[in-house]
Amino acid sequence: MIGKAEKTAAFIVETVAPIFNKNGYAATSISDITKATGLTKGAIYGNFKNKEELAIASFKFMVKSLMREIVKHMDQSDSPIEKLFLLSDFYRNYYLYTNKMGGCPILNIGVDANNQNTLLLQKVRSIIERIQDQLASIIEDGIELGEISTEVNAMYVAKRIDTMIQGAIFMAYTMDDDFYIKETMNQIDKMINTELRA
């Protein structure tokens, strides 16, 4: 059974995660946090050592929610190559999906934390590495099953796909136009068909 302290901490994280995601670490003040949660400064710091610890917990919460949705979408097929198509399919609607979260947490917090917060930046980097590792594993499974060409370097392709996705998200949010994401997903699908398929 979850205790009162855990429930309060979870409530704080869920409430302030979109605020950190939208405003960034430096621009989110303790008064923003108390106003959003309706809790006192003492109650916030009774659950979190400092603002940085809360920001990290909020980032992890946002990414976990996001990754859960991506995995659920990709689990519609057991085929590694189909999983790659399902990944691009998920990202086609990513702009609308993440708008209600205040934007893409990986991109937002990554850009915000760079040169500002080393610990938060390390968390973002480790999430990016984990995403690329999981993508490389799917590609390796595809090679083993004969769906993907043995000529393919799994990590190289994983990094390339992730770079294309993150670049498209940046452009979509900067230009307020999901064309960039949709067109990039078409390019990824084309790449899967022409460069990866065995």
N, C-alpha and C positions, 0 to 999 in steps of 0.2 A: 504494500500500500504506500502511495506517495504521501509524504509528510507535508505539513503546512509550508515549511521553508522551501522545499523543492517546488511546490505549486506556485509560490510567490516568485521564485527565481525564474520559473518557466513563463509565468505571466509577463514579467518584466522584459525578458528576451523577446517573446512573441510580439509585444507591443512596440518595443523600440527598434527592433531589427529593420523594419521598413524605413524608419527615420535615419538611422545610420547609413543605410543603403542609399537613400536619396540625397542626404545632406553631406555625407562624409564624416570621418572621425573628428577632425578639428572643428568643423562647423556645427557639430551636435553638442549642445551645452547641457549641463546637468539640469538646468531649468527646463529645457526641452523634454528631458527624460521624466522629470517629476510631473510636469504638466500632462504629458501623454499617459502616464501610468496612474496619476492621482495619488502617488505615494510621496512620502517625505524623502529628503536627501539621506537621512539616517537609515530609512528602510532600504533604499537603493544600495548604500554602502554596507548595509548589514548582510546583503546577499552577494555583493561583488566587491572585491578588494579595491578596485578603481575603475575609472571609465574605460581604460584599455582592456581590462578583463571582460567587461560587459560588451565592448565592441567586438572582441574576438568570439565570444559566445553568440552574439547576434549574427556575425558573419557565418559561423558554423551552422547555425539554425537555418539561415537563408539557403545556404548551399545544400544542406541535407534535404530540405524540402524540394529544391530544384532537382537534385540528383535522383530522388525517389521517383519523380515524375518521368524523368528521362529513362530510367531503368524499366519502369512499368511499361512505357511505350515500346521500348526495344524488346521486352520480353514477349511481345506478340508473336515472335518467331524464334525458332531454335537455330535457324540457319545463320551463320556468321555474316554472309554477304547481305542477307535480308536485314539483319540487325543494323548494318551500315546505312541501308536505305531508310530504315525506320528512324535512325538518328537524324538524317537530313529532313525527314518528314516532320519530326518533332520541332526542329529549329525553324521550319517554315512559318510556324505560328508563334515563335519565341518573342517577337516584338510585342504582340498583344498580350501574351502570357505574362511577361516580366514588367510590363507597364504598371500593373497594379501593385507590383512589389517595389516600385520606385526605380526600376531599371535592372540591368544584369548585375547581380552581386559580385561576380568574379571581376568583371570589367570595372565597375564603379569603385570597389574597394581596392582593387589592384592599382588603379590610376591614383586614387586618393592616398593610399599608403606609401606609394613610391616617393622616396626622399622625405617622408613625413613620419612614418611609424614602421620601424624595422621589424618588430615582432608581428604586426599585422601583415606586412608584406611577405614575411616567411610563410605565414598561414596560407596566403593566396597562392604563392609559388608551389607549396606542397599539394594544394588542391589541383592546380594545373598539371603537375607531374602525375598525380593519381589518375586524372582524366585521361592523359596521354598513355599511361601504362595500361589502363583498362581497354582503351581503343586498340592499342598494339596487341593485347591478348586476344581480342576478337579477330583481328587480322591474322594472327598466328594460328588460331583455331580454323580459320577459313583456308589457310595454306595446308594444314594437316588434313582437312576434309576434302581437299582438291577443288574447293570453290574459288580459291584465290591463287593466282600465279605464284610459283615458287621463286620467281625473280624479284618479288616484292620485298622490300625492306620494311618490316612492320612498324618499327618505331619512327622511321623517316616519314612514312605515310600518315601515321597517327599525328605527328607534329604538324604536318602539312595541312591535314583536315582541320585540326584544332585552330591553327593559325587563320585559315580561311574563315572559319566560323566566328572567331573573336574579332577579326577585322571587319566582317560583315555587320556584326552587332554594333561595333563602334560607329560605323558609317550610318547605320539605320537610326541610332540614337542621336548622332550629331546632326544629321540632316532631317530627322523626324519623318522618315520614309522607309517602309519595310521592303521596298524594291531591292535594296542591297542584300538583305537576307535571302529573299526568295530567289534572286538571280544566282547568288553564291551556292545555294542548295542545289540548283539546277546544274551548276558546274561540278559540284561534288558528285552528284548522281552520274554525270557524264564520265567523270574520272573513274568511278567504281566500275562502270561498264567497259570503258576502253583500256584502262591501265591496270585494274586489279583482277577482274574476272579471268579465271583460268581458261 
